[in-house]
Amino acid sequence: MASDSDFIKTVFGLKMRQFRQKKSFSLQDLANLTGVSKSYLNEIENGKKYPKHDKIANLAIALNCTYDDLVSTKLDKSLAPIAEIIQSDFFKEIPLELFGINKTNLISIISDAPKKVTAFINTLIEISKNYNLSKEQFYFAVIRSFQELYDNYFPEIEEKAINYIVENELLNKPHSSEFEAILKSQFDYEIKSLDLEQYGASGKLRSLYIPETKLLLLNELLDEDQKTFILAKEIGFNVMNLNPRPNTYSWLDFTSFEELLNNYYASYFAGCLLIRKDLLSNEINAFFQNSEWDPKLFENLIEEFTNSPETFYYRLTNILPQELGIKDLFYLCFTKKKNSDKIQILKELHLNQQQAPHANATNEHYCRRWIAVKNLKDLKENEQVTEAQISHYKDSGLTYLVISTSQKNPFSDGTNRSYCIGILLNSNSLKKIKFAKSDQLKTVNVGVTCEFCSIPDCEVRQAPPLRLEKEIFNENMKKSIQKIRKDILR
């Protein structure tokens, strides 16, 4: 809850409701006995109002309990689990209204079956512990769900960005110097590039904002695109008055869910400044009209807007669903460290439904047949590779056009990245992407992880299909049990 007073009101409402139900009183019955209106009693039970002394005394008499029974914040055994939930970070920090959830209604649901609901929540907590899910990772998962709920498109931010672009006459492909001048002149920033490693900070600390003096420190190792994005995001924080906010680009200074949400909003605003919606919509639509896939043309398209493939690929997730009506898609960002065969998914997003490829928290081996993984594995020093393929998921029957760009990450030590966007091939997308039917694109049967893949004799398999074999074993056992029962009961 937002404060201690909210907690006190909630507990009072829960206790009053419990005493009322024990007496089998309706709200109208209690209103008749106390002279307090039914609507006011309803607000009390929903934690919105806290009655004055005289009303509490009348309620206690009508409910055959003491004054202290009602005002004490101590809950009996049946309601005790609720106190733990409503005082948890889940209630304190995550704005449930983002998902259309009314906190009052949620509390009512919990109070109807506190033990069962608490057991369910504790189960989620236990699962998160088993998978080493940190508070930060949990909040990132909430943010992803929020993005997916709204198709990763926020028209109010798009509109603010467009207005800002027009008012400041920003270039179609802005330079960091343009944003730096804006931050200094409009928001009184002081900006310095500094060797942050001399202070013992790792290279991953890209920037540090010191709000007391409006000083923005940029790691001198930043390339032009990284610097431009950070400056654009700082403009977003200021234009949209986002506070609280993180003060570091990496998540070393992360303290609350609201900071994470505001960081997302500022990043979204930055993407709008860097790649204009109307221009990208027209250009990507024209590109999709080509009858053949051409990786060089796609790379040229990226370079027309930005030198950062990551920014371009992610911006497509904003544009394709709303502007082109292509709603079933996924975005993944992979990383691979130097001298390591381990592939990790750093970022993921699924729109319209949970698409076939997804991150796995159990250290299973991602399918080496994915085009993004193949490119990443074969990437040479200082090289950029763009390719596409038709990926068919045998187990789900779903087929995607997947476009991927892999590149050496210039900022981190020997870690390369691969970005990809996958578009579900159906009647809608096939009409809009002409080259998706091209014979030039190779169709490849793929899985999600080796451990759960049914592709026989896979030439790049990294591990046996243990999880799939276990599932098949369990299914066969169930069939055997059914046969036994059938014979015995015949």
DRENKE-926703 format. One line per 8 residues: number of its first residue (from 1); their letters; for each residue x, y, z of C-alpha. Coordinates in Angstrom, 3 decimals, m for minus. Layout:
REM residues N
NUM	A	X:Y:Z  ...
//
This chain:
REM residues 490
1	MASDSDFI	0.000:0.000:0.000  1.051:3.607:m0.398  1.385:4.431:3.331  0.770:3.291:6.900  m2.572:5.126:6.918  m3.659:3.082:3.884  m2.693:m0.080:5.721  m4.655:0.959:8.838
9	KTVFGLKM	m7.767:1.748:6.775  m7.468:m1.543:4.910  m7.118:m3.590:8.084  m10.053:m1.804:9.728  m12.216:m2.530:6.681  m11.229:m6.189:6.623  m11.991:m6.631:10.319  m15.341:m4.861:10.074
17	RQFRQKKS	m16.271:m7.052:7.114  m15.251:m10.193:9.015  m17.337:m9.276:12.069  m20.292:m8.363:9.841  m20.164:m11.680:7.996  m19.947:m13.596:11.284  m23.225:m11.964:12.288  m24.678:m12.717:8.808
25	FSLQDLAN	m25.444:m9.016:8.376  m25.733:m7.385:4.995  m24.355:m3.866:4.580  m27.936:m2.606:4.671  m28.567:m4.478:7.946  m25.516:m2.819:9.502  m26.589:0.555:8.141  m30.021:0.167:9.774
33	LTGVSKSY	m28.430:m0.730:13.124  m25.849:2.058:13.194  m27.396:4.897:11.224  m24.326:4.953:8.989  m25.144:4.968:5.285  m24.649:1.783:3.261  m22.369:3.574:0.773  m20.137:4.873:3.575
41	LNEIENGK	m19.917:1.400:5.127  m18.940:0.023:1.738  m16.111:2.576:1.479  m14.928:1.598:4.964  m14.777:m2.088:4.037  m12.885:m1.251:0.846  m10.231:0.634:2.786  m11.177:4.048:1.425
49	KYPKHDKI	m12.554:5.610:4.613  m11.715:5.445:8.306  m14.681:6.302:10.589  m14.570:8.733:13.468  m14.604:7.682:17.136  m18.385:7.810:17.628  m19.107:5.772:14.519  m16.547:3.126:15.558
57	ANLAIALN	m18.276:2.861:18.937  m21.673:2.336:17.266  m20.201:m0.255:14.900  m18.669:m2.175:17.799  m22.046:m2.335:19.594  m23.868:m3.486:16.444  m21.239:m6.124:15.672  m21.039:m7.361:19.272
65	CTYDDLVS	m17.310:m6.721:19.586  m15.149:m4.254:21.482  m13.854:m0.914:20.239  m10.289:m2.274:20.461  m11.264:m5.323:18.401  m11.984:m3.002:15.489  m9.171:m0.455:15.775  m6.334:m2.886:16.506
73	TKLDKSLA	m4.140:m3.574:13.467  m3.562:m7.108:14.706  m5.410:m9.605:12.531  m6.650:m13.002:13.652  m5.251:m16.212:12.216  m7.636:m16.340:9.253  m6.739:m12.821:8.062  m3.095:m12.630:9.182
81	PIAEIIQS	m1.700:m13.649:5.771  m3.329:m10.595:4.205  m1.230:m8.220:6.314  1.952:m9.747:4.919  0.728:m9.370:1.350  m0.571:m5.801:1.549  2.642:m4.640:3.271  4.869:m6.394:0.743
89	DFFKEIPL	6.815:m4.755:m2.086  4.241:m6.224:m4.458  1.612:m3.816:m3.102  3.921:m0.976:m2.126  5.786:m0.501:m5.382  4.023:m2.064:m8.367  1.241:0.211:m9.659  m1.396:m2.436:m10.266
97	ELFGINKT	m3.590:0.103:m12.019  m1.195:m0.174:m14.990  m2.799:m3.560:m15.599  m6.342:m2.405:m14.888  m6.306:m3.977:m11.422  m8.139:m2.186:m8.637  m6.271:m2.662:m5.353  m9.504:m2.614:m3.425
105	NLISIISD	m10.980:m5.441:m5.472  m7.764:m7.404:m5.178  m7.818:m7.082:m1.390  m11.423:m8.261:m1.430  m10.418:m11.351:m3.413  m7.571:m12.056:m1.001  m9.799:m11.640:2.034  m12.320:m14.159:0.663
113	APKKVTAF	m9.688:m16.909:0.689  m6.588:m15.543:2.452  m4.876:m18.887:3.042  m5.260:m20.083:m0.542  m4.230:m16.763:m2.088  m1.262:m16.437:0.243  m0.219:m19.989:m0.578  m0.360:m19.098:m4.276
121	INTLIEIS	1.753:m15.959:m3.805  4.230:m17.868:m1.652  4.456:m20.448:m4.434  5.458:m17.714:m6.874  8.056:m16.463:m4.401  9.411:m19.987:m3.952  9.669:m20.456:m7.717  11.522:m17.151:m8.049
129	KNYNLSKE	13.997:m18.262:m5.359  14.596:m21.616:m7.031  15.392:m19.851:m10.290  17.492:m17.188:m8.539  15.065:m14.492:m9.675  16.112:m11.223:m8.104  13.804:m8.341:m7.241  15.259:m6.468:m10.215
137	QFYFAVIR	14.541:m9.371:m12.587  10.999:m9.623:m11.244  10.398:m5.939:m11.907  11.836:m6.257:m15.417  9.377:m9.105:m16.034  6.526:m6.844:m14.863  7.701:m4.108:m17.242  7.776:m6.582:m20.149
145	SFQELYDN	4.239:m7.700:m19.344  3.164:m4.054:m19.233  4.762:m3.393:m22.641  3.135:m6.468:m24.143  m0.273:m5.524:m22.711  m0.144:m2.242:m24.648  1.564:m3.644:m27.780  4.641:m1.664:m26.746
153	YFPEIEEK	3.006:1.468:m28.123  2.191:4.593:m26.121  0.529:7.282:m28.271  0.802:9.998:m25.619  4.608:9.646:m25.575  4.717:9.506:m29.384  2.740:12.764:m29.505  4.979:14.512:m26.968
161	AINYIVEN	8.035:13.442:m28.921  6.593:14.661:m32.240  5.728:18.034:m30.704  9.215:18.306:m29.236  10.824:17.431:m32.581  8.788:20.120:m34.348  9.321:22.777:m31.658  13.091:22.238:m31.638
169	ELLNKPHS	13.462:21.559:m35.390  15.424:18.370:m34.724  17.190:16.593:m37.562  15.881:13.284:m38.905  19.133:11.613:m37.839  20.189:13.691:m34.811  23.769:13.928:m33.555  24.824:13.813:m29.903
177	SEFEAILK	26.009:17.439:m30.087  22.433:18.526:m30.889  21.046:16.847:m27.759  23.951:18.038:m25.645  23.229:21.647:m26.609  19.541:21.181:m25.708  20.314:19.746:m22.274  22.649:22.638:m21.510
185	SQFDYEIK	20.431:25.445:m22.791  16.964:24.185:m21.806  17.647:22.188:m18.654  20.871:23.748:m17.264  22.910:20.560:m17.534  26.655:20.348:m17.209  28.026:17.440:m19.261  31.478:15.883:m19.005
193	SLDLEQYG	33.156:12.845:m20.542  35.305:11.038:m18.023  37.392:7.916:m17.557  35.133:6.295:m14.967  37.427:3.293:m14.596  39.935:5.478:m12.744  37.402:5.498:m9.889  37.154:1.718:m9.910
201	ASGKLRSL	33.899:1.615:m11.903  33.630:m1.136:m14.518  33.240:m0.333:m18.193  29.555:m1.201:m17.903  28.853:2.082:m16.099  27.982:4.179:m19.132  26.808:7.323:m17.367  26.177:8.879:m13.976
209	YIPETKLL	23.782:11.747:m13.316  24.344:13.873:m10.204  20.994:15.628:m9.585  22.349:18.014:m6.920  24.389:19.873:m9.558  22.677:18.644:m12.758  25.986:17.141:m13.792  25.898:14.298:m16.309
217	LLNELLDE	29.087:12.242:m16.466  29.544:10.175:m19.619  31.979:7.307:m19.854  34.619:8.367:m22.364  34.470:4.869:m23.894  30.980:5.551:m25.276  30.609:5.507:m29.027  28.483:8.116:m30.819
225	DQKTFILA	25.267:6.075:m30.832  25.465:5.148:m27.150  26.135:8.759:m26.210  23.263:10.022:m28.406  20.780:7.597:m26.835  21.772:8.520:m23.265  21.406:12.235:m24.015  18.038:11.670:m25.718
233	KEIGFNVM	16.843:9.759:m22.678  17.916:12.607:m20.392  15.755:14.931:m22.474  12.898:12.460:m21.980  13.275:12.522:m18.203  13.018:16.312:m18.239  10.317:16.847:m20.871  7.987:14.337:m19.188
241	NLNPRPNT	8.982:15.331:m15.619  9.770:11.738:m14.696  10.677:11.345:m11.058  11.961:9.256:m9.326  14.501:8.181:m11.904  17.681:6.086:m11.956  20.886:8.088:m11.984  23.058:5.472:m13.682
249	YSWLDFTS	22.651:3.944:m17.111  23.402:0.504:m15.717  21.183:m0.715:m12.881  23.613:m0.114:m10.043  21.440:2.669:m8.664  18.114:0.872:m9.035  15.879:1.333:m5.972  12.197:1.061:m6.933
257	FEELLNNY	9.767:m0.171:m9.536  8.677:3.397:m10.275  12.264:4.242:m11.236  12.280:1.319:m13.632  8.956:2.357:m15.169  10.080:5.970:m15.586  13.309:4.759:m17.162  11.246:2.811:m19.696
265	YASYFAGC	9.137:5.885:m20.492  12.277:8.011:m20.977  13.822:5.322:m23.189  10.648:5.158:m25.258  10.749:8.940:m25.685  14.404:8.695:m26.750  13.513:6.117:m29.394  10.862:8.489:m30.759
273	LLIRKDLL	13.408:11.314:m31.024  16.029:9.142:m32.689  13.729:7.421:m35.215  10.627:9.292:m36.316  7.515:7.172:m36.552  6.165:8.533:m39.830  9.463:8.189:m41.689  10.146:4.652:m40.482
281	SNEINAFF	6.580:3.549:m41.247  6.891:4.652:m44.859  10.360:3.204:m45.384  9.725:m0.197:m43.794  6.450:m0.557:m45.695  8.296:0.167:m48.964  11.004:m2.334:m48.016  8.389:m5.046:m47.408
289	QNSEWDPK	7.133:m4.552:m50.982  10.366:m5.989:m52.400  9.833:m9.380:m53.983  13.236:m10.658:m52.811  15.069:m10.450:m49.499  18.205:m8.300:m49.721  20.316:m8.025:m46.534  22.272:m5.063:m47.918
297	LFENLIEE	19.086:m3.103:m48.522  18.008:m3.801:m44.951  21.368:m2.619:m43.592  21.056:0.522:m45.715  17.621:1.066:m44.222  19.054:0.838:m40.706  21.856:3.276:m41.576  19.332:5.742:m42.975
305	FTNSPETF	17.941:6.199:m39.461  20.712:5.231:m37.036  24.072:3.560:m36.678  22.619:1.430:m33.882  20.887:m1.768:m35.070  19.572:m2.278:m31.538  17.681:1.031:m31.594  16.311:0.271:m35.058
313	YYRLTNIL	15.119:m3.264:m34.258  13.487:m2.171:m31.018  11.774:0.790:m32.689  10.203:m1.668:m35.152  8.321:m3.227:m32.213  6.597:0.158:m31.697  5.836:0.718:m35.367  4.892:m2.621:m36.949
321	PQELGIKD	1.804:m3.397:m34.801  0.290:0.100:m34.934  1.287:1.432:m38.331  1.405:m1.732:m40.442  m1.014:m3.949:m38.516  1.612:m6.680:m37.961  0.815:m7.609:m34.381  2.248:m11.116:m33.879
329	LFYLCFTK	5.961:m10.640:m33.419  8.873:m11.037:m31.053  12.113:m9.161:m30.402  15.199:m10.809:m28.903  18.674:m9.541:m28.078  21.374:m12.214:m27.650  24.870:m11.910:m26.204  27.944:m14.118:m26.509
337	KKNSDKIQ	31.163:m13.499:m24.626  34.541:m13.938:m26.229  35.981:m17.461:m25.935  32.653:m18.785:m24.684  30.025:m20.931:m26.382  27.291:m19.775:m24.010  24.483:m17.788:m25.650  22.268:m15.657:m23.435
345	ILKELHLN	19.073:m13.706:m24.110  19.583:m10.225:m22.711  16.248:m8.686:m23.773  12.991:m10.092:m25.081  9.544:m8.870:m26.020  6.486:m10.751:m27.297  3.529:m8.961:m28.817  m0.061:m10.218:m29.102
353	QQQAPHAN	0.786:m13.611:m27.587  3.677:m15.597:m26.139  5.551:m16.367:m29.346  7.477:m19.618:m29.834  11.078:m18.537:m29.018  11.566:m17.304:m25.472  14.156:m16.918:m22.738  14.917:m19.870:m20.480
361	ATNEHYCR	16.074:m19.447:m16.891  17.380:m22.996:m16.382  20.598:m22.667:m18.384  19.328:m24.848:m21.198  20.923:m24.491:m24.626  19.132:m22.231:m27.094  18.601:m23.676:m30.559  21.718:m23.175:m32.702
369	RWIAVKNL	19.503:m23.169:m35.787  18.113:m19.736:m34.889  19.498:m17.280:m37.437  20.485:m14.796:m34.707  22.482:m17.471:m32.892  24.136:m18.767:m36.077  25.221:m15.245:m37.018  26.508:m14.557:m33.523
377	KDLKENEQ	28.542:m17.762:m33.447  30.170:m17.059:m36.823  30.732:m13.335:m36.266  34.263:m12.202:m37.033  36.122:m9.337:m35.374  34.669:m5.878:m36.224  32.116:m7.459:m38.532  28.380:m6.884:m38.908
385	VTEAQISH	26.182:m9.615:m40.322  22.541:m9.264:m41.385  20.526:m12.269:m42.519  17.019:m13.715:m42.528  15.372:m17.103:m42.593  11.969:m18.733:m42.273  11.956:m20.505:m38.917  9.449:m23.334:m38.509
393	YKDSGLTY	8.811:m24.559:m34.980  7.975:m28.215:m35.435  6.414:m28.723:m31.994  4.080:m25.703:m32.114  3.541:m25.638:m35.879  4.244:m21.889:m35.969  6.371:m20.328:m38.698  8.155:m16.967:m38.545
401	LVISTSQK	10.082:m14.661:m40.814  13.128:m13.814:m38.691  15.471:m10.945:m39.568  18.670:m10.582:m37.558  21.721:m8.346:m37.333  24.782:m9.372:m35.329  27.652:m7.081:m34.434  30.639:m6.685:m32.180
409	NPFSDGTN	29.632:m4.655:m29.161  32.204:m1.834:m29.087  31.604:m0.986:m25.439  31.867:m4.268:m23.524  34.915:m6.460:m23.286  34.658:m9.062:m26.028  30.873:m9.485:m25.852  29.072:m9.583:m29.188
417	RSYCIGIL	25.371:m8.971:m29.667  22.723:m10.213:m32.040  19.329:m8.555:m32.515  16.380:m10.144:m34.223  12.739:m9.539:m34.935  10.429:m12.428:m35.746  7.099:m11.966:m37.530  4.521:m14.746:m37.381
425	LNSNSLKK	3.677:m15.800:m40.938  m0.076:m15.814:m41.420  m2.470:m14.520:m44.077  m2.097:m10.957:m42.788  1.706:m10.752:m42.686  2.168:m12.659:m45.948  0.058:m10.031:m47.733  2.205:m7.218:m46.346
433	IKFAKSDQ	5.682:m8.740:m46.713  6.137:m9.827:m50.311  9.609:m11.310:m49.952  8.375:m13.667:m47.199  7.273:m15.985:m50.024  10.621:m15.798:m51.797  12.438:m19.053:m52.572  15.606:m17.177:m51.711
441	LKTVNVGV	14.768:m17.436:m47.999  15.692:m20.781:m46.504  13.094:m22.535:m44.332  14.676:m24.167:m41.282  13.091:m26.442:m38.676  13.984:m25.046:m35.266  13.308:m25.663:m31.587  13.543:m23.518:m28.474
449	TCEFCSIP	16.168:m25.360:m26.432  18.093:m28.541:m27.168  16.752:m30.081:m23.984  13.188:m29.807:m25.281  13.649:m30.322:m29.017  12.242:m33.191:m31.075  14.305:m32.586:m34.211  16.109:m35.892:m34.925
457	DCEVRQAP	19.829:m36.015:m35.806  20.315:m32.246:m35.399  23.815:m31.389:m36.584  24.245:m28.521:m34.089  22.609:m30.065:m31.011  24.361:m28.942:m27.808  22.613:m31.277:m25.357  20.366:m34.371:m25.461
465	PLRLEKEI	16.578:m33.775:m25.336  16.343:m34.804:m21.673  13.322:m32.698:m20.792  11.429:m33.865:m23.857  12.327:m37.490:m23.143  11.018:m37.102:m19.584  7.746:m35.670:m20.874  7.378:m38.491:m23.391
473	FNENMKKS	8.131:m41.025:m20.637  5.402:m39.520:m18.440  2.886:m39.557:m21.308  3.663:m43.209:m22.051  3.212:m44.070:m18.373  m0.200:m42.399:m18.362  m1.228:m44.408:m21.435  m0.046:m47.615:m19.737
481	IQKIRKDI	m2.076:m46.801:m16.626  m5.166:m46.237:m18.779  m4.663:m49.637:m20.452  m4.260:m51.347:m17.074  m7.435:m49.738:m15.747  m9.313:m50.705:m18.899  m8.251:m54.365:m18.622  m8.920:m54.589:m14.881
489	LR	m12.341:m52.941:m15.081  m13.422:m54.866:m18.170
//
